[in-house]
Amino acid sequence: MVSMVQDEPKGEIVPSGAGAPREKKPNIFARIALFIRQVLAELRKVVTPTRQELIKYTGVVLGFVIIMMALVYGLDLLFVWVTTVVFGVPA
């Protein structure tokens, strides 16, 4: 079990070193409070993209999805053709 300590310079909650003596496990309310503090600390690090970046990322994702759809469609046509050649068309 790794205990948690508060980092002095930034005030973040971080795991303590392996050589530290084991501390008593905090109660459920203390663990919930610790979790919420860690979540808020992570949310403060989030950087939202600018409008230009968002448009660029959306274009990249849509382009990739279209390319993958075309690839799957092409493979589907190829497999239909191969199956028709191998097994023939039912009468």
C-alpha positions in Angstrom: 0.0 0.0 0.0 1.4 3.4 -1.0 0.6 6.3 1.3 -0.1 9.8 0.0 1.6 13.0 1.0 1.1 16.6 -0.1 3.9 18.0 -2.3 5.0 21.3 -0.8 5.9 23.4 -3.9 2.7 22.8 -5.9 0.4 21.5 -3.2 -0.4 18.4 -5.2 -1.1 15.0 -3.5 1.5 12.5 -4.6 2.5 9.0 -3.4 5.2 8.9 -0.8 8.6 7.1 -1.2 8.8 3.4 -0.8 11.0 3.7 2.3 8.4 5.7 4.3 6.7 4.0 7.2 3.2 2.8 6.6 0.5 5.1 7.9 -2.9 4.1 9.1 -5.5 3.8 6.3 -7.7 6.9 6.3 -11.4 6.5 6.7 -13.8 6.5 3.7 -14.6 10.3 4.0 -10.9 11.2 4.0 -10.3 9.0 0.9 -13.3 10.6 -0.9 -11.9 14.1 0.0 -8.5 13.0 -1.3 -10.0 11.7 -4.5 -11.9 14.9 -5.1 -8.8 17.1 -4.4 -6.8 14.9 -6.9 -9.6 15.2 -9.5 -9.7 19.0 -9.1 -5.9 19.2 -9.4 -6.0 17.2 -12.7 -8.8 19.4 -14.0 -6.7 22.5 -13.4 -4.1 21.0 -15.8 -6.5 20.6 -18.7 -5.9 23.0 -21.6 -8.9 23.5 -24.0 -8.1 23.8 -27.7 -8.6 26.9 -29.6 -11.3 27.1 -32.3 -8.7 26.6 -35.1 -7.2 23.6 -33.3 -10.6 22.1 -32.8 -11.5 22.5 -36.4 -8.2 21.0 -37.5 -8.6 18.0 -35.1 -12.2 17.4 -36.3 -11.0 17.4 -39.9 -8.3 14.9 -39.2 -10.7 12.6 -37.4 -13.3 12.9 -40.2 -10.7 12.3 -42.9 -9.4 9.2 -41.1 -12.9 7.8 -40.7 -13.7 8.4 -44.4 -10.4 6.6 -45.4 -11.2 3.7 -43.1 -14.8 3.4 -44.5 -13.4 3.4 -48.0 -10.9 0.7 -47.1 -13.6 -1.5 -45.5 -15.9 -1.0 -48.4 -13.2 -1.9 -50.9 -12.3 -5.1 -49.0 -16.0 -6.0 -48.8 -16.3 -5.6 -52.6 -13.1 -7.7 -53.1 -14.3 -10.5 -50.8 -17.7 -10.6 -52.6 -16.0 -10.8 -55.9 -13.6 -13.6 -54.7 -16.6 -15.5 -53.1 -18.5 -15.2 -56.4 -15.6 -16.5 -58.4 -14.8 -19.4 -56.1 -18.4 -20.6 -55.4 -20.3 -19.2 -58.4 -23.6 -17.4 -58.6 -26.6 -19.4 -57.3 -29.1 -20.2 -60.0 
